[in-house]
Amino acid sequence: MTRVIKVEPLTSDAFAPFGDILDASGSPDKMINGGLCGRYHDLATLDFGSDGRAGISIFDAQARSLPYTLDLLERHPEGSQAFLPMTDAPFLVIAAPDKDGVPGVPRAFLTKPYQGINFHRGTWHGVLTPLAEPGLFAVVDRIGASPNLDEFMIDPPYTITT
């Protein structure tokens, strides 16, 4: 059985149930540094639970291509997770609603150049999926001692297409 999901544009309304879009298009909220720097202010809700702290890591993910086989979703019950691309290449963002502790039907989004995202705490999502090399991302997520990863294998898998 083939289950197909079509990629959709990443918009604030479409992505709102899953997280925040980190985007510097349009005019900045305010100018700082003597008018030489535009600040796009407070774009994401970071949530790291009671025993965690924010950490910044660099991920180097292998590029994938479309059609893409989606057979694994994960979530982080103790903290939000932000992906900030370090290149202008779009990447694939996959997220699913929670249905009684397991993922519901996923949705797939395609970012624009220089867009990042922040998944809300506990959101089911696909793995980091760059569509071009290098797959370099700054990642802001929870650092803490307690477990913060649930994985769900999808059987049968979905095929993500344009």
HELIX and SHEET records of a PDB file:
HELIX    1   1 SER A   12  PHE A   15  1                                   4    
SHEET    1   A 6 TYR A  68  ARG A  75  0                                        
SHEET    2   A 6 ASP A 150  THR A 161 -1                                        
SHEET    3   A 6 ARG A   3  PRO A   9  1                                        
SHEET    4   A 6 ARG A 107  LEU A 110  1                                        
SHEET    5   A 6 PHE A  91  ALA A  96 -1                                        
SHEET    6   A 6 TRP A 124  HIS A 125 -1                                        
SHEET    1   B 6 TYR A  68  ARG A  75  0                                        
SHEET    2   B 6 ASP A 150  THR A 161 -1                                        
SHEET    3   B 6 ARG A   3  PRO A   9  1                                        
SHEET    4   B 6 ARG A 107  LEU A 110  1                                        
SHEET    5   B 6 PHE A  91  ALA A  96 -1                                        
SHEET    6   B 6 THR A 129  PRO A 130 -1                                        
SHEET    1   C 5 GLY A  19  LEU A  22  0                                        
SHEET    2   C 5 GLY A 116  PHE A 119 -1                                        
SHEET    3   C 5 GLN A  81  PRO A  85 -1                                        
SHEET    4   C 5 GLY A 135  GLY A 144 -1                                        
SHEET    5   C 5 GLY A  52  ALA A  61 -1                                        
SHEET    1   D 2 LYS A  30  ILE A  32  0                                        
SHEET    2   D 2 CYS A  37  ARG A  39 -1                                        
SHEET    1   E 2 ASP A  98  LYS A  99  0                                        
SHEET    2   E 2 VAL A 102  PRO A 103 -1                                        
END                                                                             
